[in-house]
Amino acid sequence: MIQPTFEFPGIKIWDDFIDDRFILDLDEESNNYSWSLDNVANRKSFPYKLKGSHLLWASNFFKLNEAPKKISNLYNFLINDIIQSPYILENIQLNGQFLGQNGTTHTDSKFNEGKMTLMVFITFKWQKEWGGEFQLLEEYKDNAKIIKSIEYIPGRIILFDGSIPHRGLAPTKPNIFRKSLVFRIKK
C-alpha cells in the first residue's frame, strides 16, 4: 500500500494521486449520468424501505463493467496502485448533495463484516469555505462526538471501515454540487 497522506484508526487518506485534469473530466462527464433523488440512508420503512433519514442525489452502478470507463479505470488504479490489495467490489455509487442536503449519521456495513468504503471527492472546483466535510463519528447518532472531520478536497481518496458511523455534509453555498464517488468493497 502506498503510504497515506494521513492515517487514523480505521481510515486512510491520500491526496495528490489523481490528476486535476482527470477530476475535471470526471466531474463534467458525471453531469450527464442518470441521477435520481433516491439515495436514502437508514432505510427503516415497511415494506419497501423507501423512507430513511436523508435523501441525496445518486447515480448507481452495480458492476464494474456497467460503470463508465473513467470510473472503472479509476477503481482499478485505486486498488492496484494505491491500496495494492485485492478486494471484491460490491457496488459503485456516485452521491451528490446541494445546499440543505446534509447526510445523516449512518454506516455502510455491520460491525466486523470486514467491508470497506473507498471514496473519492470528484467536484473539481471547490473552496474550503463551501463546507462539504466528511465526518466520522463515535456513535450511531447525529449528535455524537466527531472522531474526525475531513475537509472536502477534489481528488482526495479516503478508505475507511464501513462500520464506522459517518456522514457527508452538504455545501454551505447555493448552486454548488458536492459529489463523492463511493466504491463499497470487501476482502
Steps between C-alpha positions, in 0.01 A plus 500: 500500500627845414558701815188708577515877543313449827416191702263457794363172647268355236567774244765590243512815286705568188540832322663598170483161326234587243570758228292819515410452135354156572292637790374783277412257219324259740313784671375635166420154360303407812260788437367291211445182705153392600443666838203433726397630840497157659807451714332434832705413809370313803208347312250373754154537347273207420478326263722653230751687719458816295504740794808578702689772678621699199455520128789569261554500126656179371618324190548126554712242324481147634781339301832635384420416138177707527687808621632768265858433386646787707350351817616145428849627413510702823392199707772283347760770567389537862504126571815412302719807550388669824356231728691215333276235651231283340141590580163387370291790374143488633363816340579848374301807589545862406344722767404862449392768746379856467456758775268361770565134418723407793543128542391347828708261704509153347727204438571318175535159665455315826774476761764235429379423147836604361344731244672822403388816326732658246399857418631770266389864499440595137353851493786677324442858612480525878583759762549419869236751610238302304504229771426146382704331772490124546462405865568180690308472826542317828143369508208433270310821576503847350616682813785254563855616559690555174805273486641661187377773266658478156514799270351461152794525259452406132677172423534403867486122549360356823496133604311421818335219690137505383375426852624835633204741536546788256327776303575739216410864546341697218649813349431822690457695177206482257539346154809298594479123446717293737579163338661197658571181311462198728622145447378249759757223522587192705804273538 
